[in-house]
Amino acid sequence: MKKFLIAGLGNIGDEYADTRHNIGFHVADALAASLLKEEKEIPAKLFHPDKLVTRAETKYRGRTVIIIKPTTYMNLSGKAVSYWMQAEKISPENILVVTDDLALPFGKLRLKKKGGAGGHNGLTDIITTLNSEEWPRLRFGIGSDFSKGRQVNYVLSRWTEDEMKVLPERIEQSVLLIKSFLFAGIEKTMTAFNSK
């Protein structure tokens, strides 16, 4: 059975819970809820503490899907991703890292086969730890509405009221994209979703 690792990036702790930088966690939560609902009734707790992460495991159309949220903080995300890739013997093309992206307009989704970090500390650490840029990532646009030198404050700030209205639909779209990635593969999924 094909096995996939979906890693939603974010920071642990209540102070980070609803910040832009934590969109990877939100997408991971929504994905786990959706897949577990299809498989059986949703358990009271979707994720369980495990080594370097909280983790959910489920099946989707004949695939095993392991969803992780690193508990290492963003800047050490590579440690968690690397550990679980090795522990579950998952090849790089079957991992998907979900992360926020300042370079994309709010809500825009961009699936890529590989690439650099684009100044994102979580991606930088994964690239360094895996010694490779050759693994898929889903970038979720958070916009860039901040003044010079205020980038850190912006990514660690909470969504605006207007953004909150649109956010559930964009997260749902992310879940649909990931399901397509799991079943149809990256090429077809990029064609279907990157233009939306």
C-alpha positions in Angstrom: 0.0 0.0 0.0 1.3 3.4 -1.0 2.2 5.6 2.0 2.2 9.4 2.2 3.4 11.9 4.8 1.6 15.2 5.0 3.4 17.8 7.2 1.5 21.0 8.1 4.0 23.6 9.4 3.3 25.9 12.3 4.3 26.8 15.9 3.0 25.2 19.0 1.4 27.2 21.8 -1.8 29.2 22.2 -0.1 32.5 21.3 0.5 31.2 17.8 -2.8 29.3 17.3 -4.7 31.6 14.9 -1.7 33.3 13.3 -0.9 33.4 9.6 2.2 31.4 10.1 0.1 28.5 11.4 -2.0 27.9 8.3 -0.2 24.6 7.8 -1.6 23.3 11.2 -5.1 24.5 10.2 -4.9 22.6 6.8 -3.6 19.5 8.6 -6.5 19.6 11.1 -9.1 20.0 8.3 -7.5 17.2 6.2 -7.4 14.8 9.2 -11.0 15.6 10.0 -12.1 15.0 6.4 -10.2 11.8 5.9 -11.1 10.3 9.2 -14.8 11.2 8.6 -14.7 9.3 5.3 -13.0 6.3 7.0 -15.1 6.1 10.1 -16.5 8.3 12.8 -14.3 11.2 13.8 -12.5 10.4 17.1 -12.7 13.0 19.9 -9.0 13.7 19.4 -7.7 13.8 15.8 -4.0 14.1 16.7 -1.9 12.3 19.3 1.5 13.2 20.7 4.4 11.3 19.2 8.1 11.8 18.6 8.7 15.5 17.6 5.1 15.8 16.4 1.4 15.4 17.0 0.2 12.8 14.5 -2.9 11.4 12.8 -3.0 8.3 10.6 -5.8 7.3 8.3 -6.5 5.7 4.9 -7.6 7.3 1.7 -8.6 5.3 -1.4 -6.1 2.5 -0.8 -3.3 4.8 0.5 -2.0 5.2 4.0 -1.8 8.8 5.0 0.2 10.0 8.0 -0.5 13.7 8.9 2.0 15.4 11.2 2.2 18.8 12.9 5.8 19.3 14.2 6.1 20.3 17.8 9.7 21.5 17.2 8.7 25.1 16.4 8.9 26.3 12.8 12.6 26.8 12.5 13.3 23.1 13.3 10.6 21.6 11.1 13.2 19.5 9.2 14.0 17.4 12.3 10.3 16.1 12.5 9.9 15.7 8.7 13.1 13.8 8.4 12.4 11.5 11.4 9.0 10.5 10.1 10.1 10.0 6.5 12.7 7.5 7.8 10.5 5.9 10.5 7.7 5.2 8.0 10.0 4.6 5.0 8.3 7.3 2.8 10.1 8.5 -0.3 10.5 12.3 -0.9 7.9 12.4 -3.8 5.3 11.0 -1.4 5.6 13.8 1.2 3.8 17.1 1.0 4.7 20.1 3.2 2.0 22.6 3.8 3.2 26.1 4.6 2.3 29.8 4.5 3.7 32.0 1.7 4.1 35.8 1.8 4.8 35.9 -2.0 1.3 34.8 -2.9 -2.0 36.8 -2.5 -4.2 35.8 0.4 -5.9 32.4 -0.2 -4.0 31.6 -3.3 -2.8 28.0 -3.4 0.3 26.8 -5.3 1.5 23.2 -5.4 5.1 22.7 -6.5 7.2 19.6 -7.0 10.3 21.1 -5.6 12.0 24.5 -5.0 13.8 26.8 -2.7 12.7 28.1 0.7 11.7 31.6 -0.5 12.9 33.0 2.8 10.7 30.7 4.8 12.5 29.4 7.9 10.5 26.1 8.1 11.3 25.3 4.5 14.9 26.3 4.9 15.3 23.8 7.8 13.7 21.0 5.9 15.9 21.6 2.8 19.0 21.7 5.1 18.0 18.6 7.0 17.0 16.5 4.0 19.9 18.0 1.9 17.4 18.3 -0.9 14.8 20.7 -2.5 13.2 17.8 -4.4 10.0 17.2 -2.5 6.5 18.6 -3.0 5.1 21.5 -1.1 1.8 23.3 -1.0 2.1 27.1 -0.5 -0.9 28.9 1.0 -0.8 32.6 0.2 -1.1 34.9 3.2 -0.5 38.1 1.4 2.1 40.8 2.2 0.2 43.7 3.6 3.0 45.0 5.9 5.4 47.9 6.0 9.2 47.5 5.6 10.8 45.6 8.5 7.4 44.3 9.9 7.5 40.9 8.2 7.9 38.9 11.4 5.0 40.8 13.1 2.8 40.2 10.1 3.3 36.4 9.8 2.8 36.1 13.6 -0.3 38.2 13.6 -3.9 37.0 13.4 -6.2 37.0 10.4 -8.4 40.1 9.8 -12.2 39.8 10.0 -12.5 39.8 6.2 -9.9 37.1 5.8 -11.6 35.0 8.5 -14.8 35.0 6.3 -12.9 33.5 3.3 -10.5 31.3 5.2 -12.8 28.2 5.7 -13.4 27.9 1.9 -9.7 28.3 1.1 -8.8 25.6 3.7 -11.4 23.3 2.2 -9.9 23.9 -1.2 -6.5 22.9 0.2 -8.0 19.7 1.5 -9.5 18.9 -2.0 -6.0 19.7 -3.5 -4.3 17.3 -1.1 -6.8 14.5 -1.7 -6.1 15.0 -5.4 -2.4 14.8 -4.8 -2.8 11.6 -2.9 -4.9 9.9 -5.5 -4.3 11.5 -8.9 -0.7 12.5 -8.4 1.1 15.8 -8.5 1.1 16.5 -12.2 -2.7 16.3 -12.6 -3.2 18.1 -9.3 -1.0 21.0 -10.3 -2.9 21.4 -13.6 -6.3 21.3 -11.9 -5.6 23.5 -8.9 -2.7 25.9 -9.6 -4.7 28.1 -11.9 -7.6 28.6 -9.5 
